[in-house]
Amino acid sequence: MIQSSDGELTLKELSEKYHLHPTYISNRFKELFGKSPIQIHKEVRINKSKTLLNSTEMSITDIAYSLGFSGIPNFTRLFKSYVGISPTQYRNMSKEKTR
């Protein structure tokens, strides 16, 4: 398996390894799984962030950077678009449920 320096597989690397165009790989992936590789990757990162928000005391900043986000605004915007609330609101709601 090919991995980039940060451990994530990229379309470019897949295309080089298998001698296929990145667009072809992306379209084929979407046909097979119903979502683009980018959508799946975003969902995986959001699910990991939800787990970290529930199970650790890591700061939201640390969670964002540990999942490869370039900053808090990017992380918060994506999180809100998938979950409907901010990471802070999500953490607070999770804490209330466990009381």
Biopython code that builds the backbone (N, CA, C, O; Angstrom):
import numpy as np
from Bio.PDB.StructureBuilder import StructureBuilder

atoms = [
    (1, "MET", "N", (0.847, -1.187, 0.000)),
    (1, "MET", "CA", (0.000, 0.000, 0.000)),
    (1, "MET", "C", (0.880, 1.235, 0.000)),
    (1, "MET", "O", (1.876, 1.293, 0.721)),
    (2, "ILE", "N", (0.526, 2.201, -0.788)),
    (2, "ILE", "CA", (1.271, 3.450, -0.845)),
    (2, "ILE", "C", (0.650, 4.430, 0.137)),
    (2, "ILE", "O", (-0.571, 4.567, 0.212)),
    (3, "GLN", "N", (1.509, 5.108, 0.890)),
    (3, "GLN", "CA", (1.027, 6.154, 1.780)),
    (3, "GLN", "C", (1.891, 7.386, 1.616)),
    (3, "GLN", "O", (3.092, 7.291, 1.360)),
    (4, "SER", "N", (1.272, 8.536, 1.767)),
    (4, "SER", "CA", (2.027, 9.777, 1.705)),
    (4, "SER", "C", (2.738, 9.983, 3.032)),
    (4, "SER", "O", (2.591, 9.181, 3.954)),
    (5, "SER", "N", (3.500, 11.046, 3.124)),
    (5, "SER", "CA", (4.286, 11.296, 4.333)),
    (5, "SER", "C", (3.415, 11.453, 5.573)),
    (5, "SER", "O", (3.866, 11.158, 6.680)),
    (6, "ASP", "N", (2.165, 11.917, 5.407)),
    (6, "ASP", "CA", (1.291, 12.066, 6.571)),
    (6, "ASP", "C", (0.432, 10.828, 6.812)),
    (6, "ASP", "O", (-0.448, 10.833, 7.673)),
    (7, "GLY", "N", (0.695, 9.760, 6.041)),
    (7, "GLY", "CA", (0.012, 8.492, 6.276)),
    (7, "GLY", "C", (-1.284, 8.315, 5.521)),
    (7, "GLY", "O", (-1.923, 7.271, 5.645)),
    (8, "GLU", "N", (-1.694, 9.302, 4.739)),
    (8, "GLU", "CA", (-2.955, 9.194, 4.015)),
    (8, "GLU", "C", (-2.709, 8.882, 2.553)),
    (8, "GLU", "O", (-1.793, 9.419, 1.931)),
    (9, "LEU", "N", (-3.521, 8.029, 2.029)),
    (9, "LEU", "CA", (-3.467, 7.658, 0.622)),
    (9, "LEU", "C", (-4.127, 8.753, -0.203)),
    (9, "LEU", "O", (-5.198, 9.241, 0.157)),
    (10, "THR", "N", (-3.505, 9.137, -1.294)),
    (10, "THR", "CA", (-4.086, 10.177, -2.143)),
    (10, "THR", "C", (-4.457, 9.606, -3.509)),
    (10, "THR", "O", (-3.947, 8.566, -3.926)),
    (11, "LEU", "N", (-5.358, 10.312, -4.196)),
    (11, "LEU", "CA", (-5.732, 9.900, -5.544)),
    (11, "LEU", "C", (-4.522, 9.929, -6.476)),
    (11, "LEU", "O", (-4.370, 9.068, -7.342)),
    (12, "LYS", "N", (-3.680, 10.916, -6.288)),
    (12, "LYS", "CA", (-2.480, 11.018, -7.125)),
    (12, "LYS", "C", (-1.603, 9.783, -6.948)),
    (12, "LYS", "O", (-1.112, 9.218, -7.925)),
    (13, "GLU", "N", (-1.411, 9.373, -5.713)),
    (13, "GLU", "CA", (-0.590, 8.193, -5.456)),
    (13, "GLU", "C", (-1.230, 6.932, -6.025)),
    (13, "GLU", "O", (-0.542, 6.086, -6.596)),
    (14, "LEU", "N", (-2.534, 6.808, -5.870)),
    (14, "LEU", "CA", (-3.230, 5.654, -6.448)),
    (14, "LEU", "C", (-3.108, 5.650, -7.966)),
    (14, "LEU", "O", (-2.879, 4.605, -8.575)),
    (15, "SER", "N", (-3.262, 6.819, -8.570)),
    (15, "SER", "CA", (-3.196, 6.885, -10.029)),
    (15, "SER", "C", (-1.803, 6.511, -10.527)),
    (15, "SER", "O", (-1.665, 5.855, -11.559)),
    (16, "GLU", "N", (-0.782, 6.923, -9.803)),
    (16, "GLU", "CA", (0.587, 6.568, -10.190)),
    (16, "GLU", "C", (0.834, 5.072, -10.014)),
    (16, "GLU", "O", (1.447, 4.432, -10.868)),
    (17, "LYS", "N", (0.358, 4.529, -8.914)),
    (17, "LYS", "CA", (0.586, 3.106, -8.648)),
    (17, "LYS", "C", (-0.128, 2.212, -9.663)),
    (17, "LYS", "O", (0.439, 1.226, -10.135)),
    (18, "TYR", "N", (-1.367, 2.558, -9.996)),
    (18, "TYR", "CA", (-2.180, 1.698, -10.864)),
    (18, "TYR", "C", (-2.272, 2.192, -12.308)),
    (18, "TYR", "O", (-2.963, 1.596, -13.133)),
    (19, "HIS", "N", (-1.567, 3.289, -12.605)),
    (19, "HIS", "CA", (-1.523, 3.830, -13.962)),
    (19, "HIS", "C", (-2.923, 4.143, -14.499)),
    (19, "HIS", "O", (-3.266, 3.831, -15.640)),
    (20, "LEU", "N", (-3.711, 4.772, -13.629)),
    (20, "LEU", "CA", (-5.059, 5.199, -13.987)),
    (20, "LEU", "C", (-5.183, 6.689, -13.686)),
    (20, "LEU", "O", (-4.490, 7.211, -12.813)),
    (21, "HIS", "N", (-6.052, 7.359, -14.397)),
    (21, "HIS", "CA", (-6.262, 8.789, -14.174)),
    (21, "HIS", "C", (-6.998, 8.991, -12.840)),
    (21, "HIS", "O", (-7.907, 8.227, -12.515)),
    (22, "PRO", "N", (-6.609, 10.018, -12.066)),
    (22, "PRO", "CA", (-7.280, 10.275, -10.772)),
    (22, "PRO", "C", (-8.798, 10.432, -10.898)),
    (22, "PRO", "O", (-9.540, 9.974, -10.028)),
    (23, "THR", "N", (-9.259, 11.068, -11.963)),
    (23, "THR", "CA", (-10.698, 11.237, -12.163)),
    (23, "THR", "C", (-11.388, 9.892, -12.350)),
    (23, "THR", "O", (-12.481, 9.671, -11.827)),
    (24, "TYR", "N", (-10.751, 9.001, -13.092)),
    (24, "TYR", "CA", (-11.309, 7.667, -13.289)),
    (24, "TYR", "C", (-11.418, 6.946, -11.943)),
    (24, "TYR", "O", (-12.443, 6.331, -11.651)),
    (25, "ILE", "N", (-10.386, 7.018, -11.138)),
    (25, "ILE", "CA", (-10.396, 6.365, -9.822)),
    (25, "ILE", "C", (-11.520, 6.945, -8.965)),
    (25, "ILE", "O", (-12.269, 6.204, -8.329)),
    (26, "SER", "N", (-11.633, 8.263, -8.952)),
    (26, "SER", "CA", (-12.666, 8.918, -8.154)),
    (26, "SER", "C", (-14.067, 8.526, -8.617)),
    (26, "SER", "O", (-14.932, 8.211, -7.800)),
    (27, "ASN", "N", (-14.286, 8.546, -9.935)),
    (27, "ASN", "CA", (-15.602, 8.172, -10.465)),
    (27, "ASN", "C", (-15.935, 6.716, -10.171)),
    (27, "ASN", "O", (-17.068, 6.392, -9.816)),
    (28, "ARG", "N", (-14.969, 5.862, -10.316)),
    (28, "ARG", "CA", (-15.183, 4.424, -10.051)),
    (28, "ARG", "C", (-15.493, 4.205, -8.569)),
    (28, "ARG", "O", (-16.380, 3.423, -8.226)),
    (29, "PHE", "N", (-14.773, 4.884, -7.711)),
    (29, "PHE", "CA", (-15.004, 4.806, -6.268)),
    (29, "PHE", "C", (-16.434, 5.218, -5.953)),
    (29, "PHE", "O", (-17.122, 4.565, -5.168)),
    (30, "LYS", "N", (-16.873, 6.307, -6.571)),
    (30, "LYS", "CA", (-18.228, 6.806, -6.335)),
    (30, "LYS", "C", (-19.271, 5.812, -6.836)),
    (30, "LYS", "O", (-20.306, 5.628, -6.196)),
    (31, "GLU", "N", (-19.010, 5.173, -7.970)),
    (31, "GLU", "CA", (-19.924, 4.150, -8.483)),
    (31, "GLU", "C", (-20.043, 2.984, -7.499)),
    (31, "GLU", "O", (-21.137, 2.474, -7.257)),
    (32, "LEU", "N", (-18.924, 2.575, -6.945)),
    (32, "LEU", "CA", (-18.903, 1.419, -6.055)),
    (32, "LEU", "C", (-19.468, 1.712, -4.668)),
    (32, "LEU", "O", (-20.169, 0.879, -4.093)),
    (33, "PHE", "N", (-19.166, 2.889, -4.133)),
    (33, "PHE", "CA", (-19.514, 3.184, -2.740)),
    (33, "PHE", "C", (-20.570, 4.264, -2.564)),
    (33, "PHE", "O", (-21.009, 4.523, -1.443)),
    (34, "GLY", "N", (-20.984, 4.900, -3.662)),
    (34, "GLY", "CA", (-22.030, 5.905, -3.581)),
    (34, "GLY", "C", (-21.579, 7.271, -3.110)),
    (34, "GLY", "O", (-22.386, 8.197, -3.021)),
    (35, "LYS", "N", (-20.301, 7.406, -2.807)),
    (35, "LYS", "CA", (-19.744, 8.674, -2.345)),
    (35, "LYS", "C", (-18.342, 8.805, -2.896)),
    (35, "LYS", "O", (-17.677, 7.814, -3.197)),
    (36, "SER", "N", (-17.903, 10.049, -3.024)),
    (36, "SER", "CA", (-16.544, 10.278, -3.507)),
    (36, "SER", "C", (-15.548, 9.957, -2.396)),
    (36, "SER", "O", (-15.907, 9.943, -1.219)),
    (37, "PRO", "N", (-14.304, 9.702, -2.770)),
    (37, "PRO", "CA", (-13.285, 9.468, -1.741)),
    (37, "PRO", "C", (-13.157, 10.641, -0.779)),
    (37, "PRO", "O", (-12.898, 10.448, 0.409)),
    (38, "ILE", "N", (-13.336, 11.847, -1.284)),
    (38, "ILE", "CA", (-13.236, 13.031, -0.426)),
    (38, "ILE", "C", (-14.369, 13.050, 0.595)),
    (38, "ILE", "O", (-14.141, 13.365, 1.763)),
    (39, "GLN", "N", (-15.589, 12.716, 0.167)),
    (39, "GLN", "CA", (-16.727, 12.674, 1.095)),
    (39, "GLN", "C", (-16.489, 11.632, 2.190)),
    (39, "GLN", "O", (-16.717, 11.895, 3.371)),
    (40, "ILE", "N", (-16.036, 10.465, 1.789)),
    (40, "ILE", "CA", (-15.764, 9.402, 2.770)),
    (40, "ILE", "C", (-14.694, 9.853, 3.745)),
    (40, "ILE", "O", (-14.819, 9.640, 4.951)),
    (41, "HIS", "N", (-13.645, 10.476, 3.230)),
    (41, "HIS", "CA", (-12.556, 10.942, 4.093)),
    (41, "HIS", "C", (-13.062, 11.970, 5.106)),
    (41, "HIS", "O", (-12.697, 11.921, 6.280)),
    (42, "LYS", "N", (-13.895, 12.893, 4.651)),
    (42, "LYS", "CA", (-14.457, 13.898, 5.566)),
    (42, "LYS", "C", (-15.313, 13.231, 6.636)),
    (42, "LYS", "O", (-15.220, 13.585, 7.811)),
    (43, "GLU", "N", (-16.137, 12.280, 6.246)),
    (43, "GLU", "CA", (-16.997, 11.589, 7.214)),
    (43, "GLU", "C", (-16.175, 10.830, 8.251)),
    (43, "GLU", "O", (-16.512, 10.825, 9.435)),
    (44, "VAL", "N", (-15.112, 10.198, 7.811)),
    (44, "VAL", "CA", (-14.252, 9.461, 8.740)),
    (44, "VAL", "C", (-13.631, 10.430, 9.750)),
    (44, "VAL", "O", (-13.598, 10.148, 10.948)),
    (45, "ARG", "N", (-13.139, 11.571, 9.261)),
    (45, "ARG", "CA", (-12.536, 12.546, 10.184)),
    (45, "ARG", "C", (-13.570, 13.111, 11.160)),
    (45, "ARG", "O", (-13.257, 13.312, 12.334)),
    (46, "ILE", "N", (-14.784, 13.367, 10.699)),
    (46, "ILE", "CA", (-15.821, 13.877, 11.601)),
    (46, "ILE", "C", (-16.177, 12.817, 12.641)),
    (46, "ILE", "O", (-16.336, 13.141, 13.818)),
    (47, "ASN", "N", (-16.303, 11.570, 12.231)),
    (47, "ASN", "CA", (-16.602, 10.500, 13.192)),
    (47, "ASN", "C", (-15.487, 10.334, 14.215)),
    (47, "ASN", "O", (-15.759, 10.110, 15.394)),
    (48, "LYS", "N", (-14.235, 10.441, 13.777)),
    (48, "LYS", "CA", (-13.111, 10.380, 14.722)),
    (48, "LYS", "C", (-13.166, 11.553, 15.691)),
    (48, "LYS", "O", (-12.907, 11.394, 16.884)),
    (49, "SER", "N", (-13.504, 12.732, 15.173)),
    (49, "SER", "CA", (-13.573, 13.905, 16.050)),
    (49, "SER", "C", (-14.684, 13.744, 17.084)),
    (49, "SER", "O", (-14.513, 14.141, 18.236)),
    (50, "LYS", "N", (-15.813, 13.171, 16.690)),
    (50, "LYS", "CA", (-16.906, 12.939, 17.644)),
    (50, "LYS", "C", (-16.448, 11.981, 18.749)),
    (50, "LYS", "O", (-16.751, 12.185, 19.925)),
    (51, "THR", "N", (-15.727, 10.951, 18.362)),
    (51, "THR", "CA", (-15.209, 10.007, 19.355)),
    (51, "THR", "C", (-14.258, 10.706, 20.315)),
    (51, "THR", "O", (-14.345, 10.511, 21.528)),
    (52, "LEU", "N", (-13.353, 11.517, 19.785)),
    (52, "LEU", "CA", (-12.400, 12.232, 20.639)),
    (52, "LEU", "C", (-13.102, 13.247, 21.529)),
    (52, "LEU", "O", (-12.723, 13.413, 22.689)),
    (53, "LEU", "N", (-14.109, 13.922, 21.013)),
    (53, "LEU", "CA", (-14.856, 14.882, 21.830)),
    (53, "LEU", "C", (-15.578, 14.189, 22.982)),
    (53, "LEU", "O", (-15.699, 14.749, 24.072)),
    (54, "ASN", "N", (-16.058, 12.969, 22.737)),
    (54, "ASN", "CA", (-16.774, 12.202, 23.764)),
    (54, "ASN", "C", (-15.859, 11.527, 24.770)),
    (54, "ASN", "O", (-16.205, 11.408, 25.946)),
    (55, "SER", "N", (-14.705, 11.091, 24.322)),
    (55, "SER", "CA", (-13.908, 10.189, 25.158)),
    (55, "SER", "C", (-12.616, 10.772, 25.696)),
    (55, "SER", "O", (-11.916, 10.105, 26.458)),
    (56, "THR", "N", (-12.282, 12.000, 25.321)),
    (56, "THR", "CA", (-11.038, 12.593, 25.816)),
    (56, "THR", "C", (-11.292, 14.001, 26.319)),
    (56, "THR", "O", (-12.370, 14.566, 26.132)),
    (57, "GLU", "N", (-10.296, 14.538, 26.946)),
    (57, "GLU", "CA", (-10.331, 15.939, 27.373)),
    (57, "GLU", "C", (-9.460, 16.797, 26.460)),
    (57, "GLU", "O", (-9.133, 17.937, 26.792)),
    (58, "MET", "N", (-9.084, 16.237, 25.301)),
    (58, "MET", "CA", (-8.275, 17.009, 24.355)),
    (58, "MET", "C", (-9.008, 18.294, 23.999)),
    (58, "MET", "O", (-10.235, 18.321, 23.905)),
    (59, "SER", "N", (-8.242, 19.348, 23.805)),
    (59, "SER", "CA", (-8.866, 20.599, 23.377)),
    (59, "SER", "C", (-9.364, 20.437, 21.940)),
    (59, "SER", "O", (-8.889, 19.583, 21.192)),
    (60, "ILE", "N", (-10.314, 21.262, 21.585)),
    (60, "ILE", "CA", (-10.847, 21.215, 20.231)),
    (60, "ILE", "C", (-9.745, 21.557, 19.228)),
    (60, "ILE", "O", (-9.703, 21.001, 18.131)),
    (61, "THR", "N", (-8.868, 22.459, 19.604)),
    (61, "THR", "CA", (-7.724, 22.794, 18.753)),
    (61, "THR", "C", (-6.857, 21.568, 18.517)),
    (61, "THR", "O", (-6.485, 21.282, 17.379)),
    (62, "ASP", "N", (-6.528, 20.834, 19.591)),
    (62, "ASP", "CA", (-5.704, 19.630, 19.453)),
    (62, "ASP", "C", (-6.396, 18.562, 18.608)),
    (62, "ASP", "O", (-5.753, 17.882, 17.808)),
    (63, "ILE", "N", (-7.687, 18.421, 18.787)),
    (63, "ILE", "CA", (-8.442, 17.445, 17.987)),
    (63, "ILE", "C", (-8.380, 17.836, 16.513)),
    (63, "ILE", "O", (-8.122, 16.996, 15.651)),
    (64, "ALA", "N", (-8.616, 19.107, 16.234)),
    (64, "ALA", "CA", (-8.595, 19.573, 14.841)),
    (64, "ALA", "C", (-7.245, 19.289, 14.188)),
    (64, "ALA", "O", (-7.184, 18.741, 13.087)),
    (65, "TYR", "N", (-6.171, 19.662, 14.869)),
    (65, "TYR", "CA", (-4.847, 19.454, 14.284)),
    (65, "TYR", "C", (-4.481, 17.977, 14.203)),
    (65, "TYR", "O", (-3.824, 17.559, 13.250)),
    (66, "SER", "N", (-4.893, 17.186, 15.182)),
    (66, "SER", "CA", (-4.571, 15.752, 15.154)),
    (66, "SER", "C", (-5.263, 15.036, 13.994)),
    (66, "SER", "O", (-4.803, 13.985, 13.548)),
    (67, "LEU", "N", (-6.366, 15.605, 13.507)),
    (67, "LEU", "CA", (-7.094, 15.011, 12.389)),
    (67, "LEU", "C", (-6.739, 15.649, 11.051)),
    (67, "LEU", "O", (-7.362, 15.354, 10.031)),
    (68, "GLY", "N", (-5.740, 16.520, 11.060)),
    (68, "GLY", "CA", (-5.229, 17.066, 9.812)),
    (68, "GLY", "C", (-5.898, 18.331, 9.312)),
    (68, "GLY", "O", (-5.685, 18.728, 8.166)),
    (69, "PHE", "N", (-6.703, 18.971, 10.147)),
    (69, "PHE", "CA", (-7.310, 20.234, 9.726)),
    (69, "PHE", "C", (-6.273, 21.342, 9.848)),
    (69, "PHE", "O", (-5.422, 21.312, 10.737)),
    (70, "SER", "N", (-6.350, 22.316, 8.951)),
    (70, "SER", "CA", (-5.367, 23.396, 8.936)),
    (70, "SER", "C", (-5.673, 24.482, 9.964)),
    (70, "SER", "O", (-4.849, 25.365, 10.203)),
    (71, "GLY", "N", (-6.837, 24.416, 10.561)),
    (71, "GLY", "CA", (-7.181, 25.398, 11.572)),
    (71, "GLY", "C", (-8.565, 25.144, 12.141)),
    (71, "GLY", "O", (-9.335, 24.343, 11.613)),
    (72, "ILE", "N", (-8.864, 25.835, 13.219)),
    (72, "ILE", "CA", (-10.140, 25.672, 13.905)),
    (72, "ILE", "C", (-11.327, 26.070, 13.022)),
    (72, "ILE", "O", (-12.321, 25.344, 13.003)),
    (73, "PRO", "N", (-11.267, 27.191, 12.289)),
    (73, "PRO", "CA", (-12.432, 27.546, 11.462)),
    (73, "PRO", "C", (-12.796, 26.459, 10.448)),
    (73, "PRO", "O", (-13.975, 26.169, 10.244)),
    (74, "ASN", "N", (-11.791, 25.860, 9.817)),
    (74, "ASN", "CA", (-12.068, 24.793, 8.845)),
    (74, "ASN", "C", (-12.718, 23.592, 9.523)),
    (74, "ASN", "O", (-13.689, 23.030, 9.016)),
    (75, "PHE", "N", (-12.178, 23.212, 10.661)),
    (75, "PHE", "CA", (-12.719, 22.073, 11.409)),
    (75, "PHE", "C", (-14.149, 22.361, 11.856)),
    (75, "PHE", "O", (-15.040, 21.536, 11.658)),
    (76, "THR", "N", (-14.369, 23.520, 12.452)),
    (76, "THR", "CA", (-15.692, 23.869, 12.976)),
    (76, "THR", "C", (-16.727, 23.939, 11.861)),
    (76, "THR", "O", (-17.850, 23.461, 12.019)),
    (77, "ARG", "N", (-16.348, 24.535, 10.733)),
    (77, "ARG", "CA", (-17.272, 24.653, 9.601)),
    (77, "ARG", "C", (-17.674, 23.265, 9.085)),
    (77, "ARG", "O", (-18.857, 23.009, 8.856)),
    (78, "LEU", "N", (-16.701, 22.375, 8.902)),
    (78, "LEU", "CA", (-17.009, 21.029, 8.406)),
    (78, "LEU", "C", (-17.827, 20.253, 9.436)),
    (78, "LEU", "O", (-18.795, 19.580, 9.082)),
    (79, "PHE", "N", (-17.440, 20.346, 10.711)),
    (79, "PHE", "CA", (-18.156, 19.650, 11.771)),
    (79, "PHE", "C", (-19.616, 20.083, 11.795)),
    (79, "PHE", "O", (-20.517, 19.245, 11.846)),
    (80, "LYS", "N", (-19.848, 21.397, 11.759)),
    (80, "LYS", "CA", (-21.216, 21.919, 11.773)),
    (80, "LYS", "C", (-22.008, 21.464, 10.553)),
    (80, "LYS", "O", (-23.204, 21.193, 10.659)),
    (81, "SER", "N", (-21.361, 21.380, 9.407)),
    (81, "SER", "CA", (-22.080, 20.981, 8.197)),
    (81, "SER", "C", (-22.520, 19.515, 8.267)),
    (81, "SER", "O", (-23.528, 19.148, 7.664)),
    (82, "TYR", "N", (-21.780, 18.678, 8.991)),
    (82, "TYR", "CA", (-22.135, 17.265, 9.109)),
    (82, "TYR", "C", (-23.015, 16.976, 10.326)),
    (82, "TYR", "O", (-23.921, 16.146, 10.256)),
    (83, "VAL", "N", (-22.749, 17.657, 11.434)),
    (83, "VAL", "CA", (-23.413, 17.322, 12.695)),
    (83, "VAL", "C", (-24.547, 18.302, 13.023)),
    (83, "VAL", "O", (-25.490, 17.942, 13.728)),
    (84, "GLY", "N", (-24.462, 19.517, 12.524)),
    (84, "GLY", "CA", (-25.513, 20.494, 12.760)),
    (84, "GLY", "C", (-25.253, 21.433, 13.915)),
    (84, "GLY", "O", (-25.968, 22.421, 14.084)),
    (85, "ILE", "N", (-24.240, 21.141, 14.715)),
    (85, "ILE", "CA", (-23.851, 22.002, 15.836)),
    (85, "ILE", "C", (-22.325, 22.080, 15.885)),
    (85, "ILE", "O", (-21.634, 21.292, 15.240)),
    (86, "SER", "N", (-21.815, 23.027, 16.651)),
    (86, "SER", "CA", (-20.359, 23.194, 16.745)),
    (86, "SER", "C", (-19.738, 22.077, 17.590)),
    (86, "SER", "O", (-20.445, 21.410, 18.346)),
    (87, "PRO", "N", (-18.430, 21.871, 17.468)),
    (87, "PRO", "CA", (-17.762, 20.865, 18.299)),
    (87, "PRO", "C", (-17.953, 21.132, 19.804)),
    (87, "PRO", "O", (-18.133, 20.196, 20.583)),
    (88, "THR", "N", (-17.914, 22.389, 20.199)),
    (88, "THR", "CA", (-18.100, 22.736, 21.613)),
    (88, "THR", "C", (-19.509, 22.362, 22.076)),
    (88, "THR", "O", (-19.679, 21.794, 23.154)),
    (89, "GLN", "N", (-20.509, 22.678, 21.269)),
    (89, "GLN", "CA", (-21.884, 22.320, 21.620)),
    (89, "GLN", "C", (-22.037, 20.802, 21.685)),
    (89, "GLN", "O", (-22.711, 20.280, 22.573)),
    (90, "TYR", "N", (-21.419, 20.106, 20.758)),
    (90, "TYR", "CA", (-21.486, 18.642, 20.740)),
    (90, "TYR", "C", (-20.881, 18.064, 22.017)),
    (90, "TYR", "O", (-21.465, 17.181, 22.644)),
    (91, "ARG", "N", (-19.712, 18.565, 22.396)),
    (91, "ARG", "CA", (-19.056, 18.072, 23.613)),
    (91, "ARG", "C", (-19.924, 18.357, 24.832)),
    (91, "ARG", "O", (-20.088, 17.490, 25.690)),
    (92, "ASN", "N", (-20.479, 19.556, 24.918)),
    (92, "ASN", "CA", (-21.321, 19.906, 26.073)),
    (92, "ASN", "C", (-22.569, 19.022, 26.134)),
    (92, "ASN", "O", (-22.961, 18.593, 27.219)),
    (93, "MET", "N", (-23.192, 18.746, 24.999)),
    (93, "MET", "CA", (-24.368, 17.880, 24.971)),
    (93, "MET", "C", (-23.997, 16.462, 25.384)),
    (93, "MET", "O", (-24.762, 15.803, 26.088)),
    (94, "SER", "N", (-22.856, 15.996, 24.964)),
    (94, "SER", "CA", (-22.402, 14.639, 25.311)),
    (94, "SER", "C", (-22.159, 14.526, 26.811)),
    (94, "SER", "O", (-22.471, 13.503, 27.419)),
    (95, "LYS", "N", (-21.608, 15.570, 27.401)),
    (95, "LYS", "CA", (-21.351, 15.566, 28.839)),
    (95, "LYS", "C", (-22.666, 15.562, 29.610)),
    (95, "LYS", "O", (-22.782, 14.895, 30.638)),
    (96, "GLU", "N", (-23.649, 16.296, 29.124)),
    (96, "GLU", "CA", (-24.954, 16.344, 29.791)),
    (96, "GLU", "C", (-25.650, 14.986, 29.751)),
    (96, "GLU", "O", (-26.332, 14.604, 30.702)),
    (97, "LYS", "N", (-25.476, 14.260, 28.649)),
    (97, "LYS", "CA", (-26.108, 12.939, 28.514)),
    (97, "LYS", "C", (-25.532, 11.920, 29.469)),
    (97, "LYS", "O", (-26.233, 10.993, 29.876)),
    (98, "THR", "N", (-24.261, 12.069, 29.840)),
    (98, "THR", "CA", (-23.613, 11.092, 30.727)),
    (98, "THR", "C", (-23.810, 11.416, 32.202)),
    (98, "THR", "O", (-23.381, 10.655, 33.070)),
    (99, "ARG", "N", (-24.445, 12.520, 32.483)),
    (99, "ARG", "CA", (-24.677, 12.876, 33.903)),
    (99, "ARG", "C", (-25.833, 12.115, 34.473)),
    (99, "ARG", "O", (-26.167, 12.286, 35.645)),
]
sb = StructureBuilder()
sb.init_structure("model")
sb.init_model(0)
sb.init_chain("A")
sb.init_seg("    ")
for serial, (resi, resn, name, xyz) in enumerate(atoms, 1):
    if name == "N":
        sb.init_residue(resn, " ", resi, " ")
    sb.init_atom(name, np.array(xyz, "f"), 0.0, 1.0, " ", f" {name:<3s}", serial, name[0])
structure = sb.get_structure()
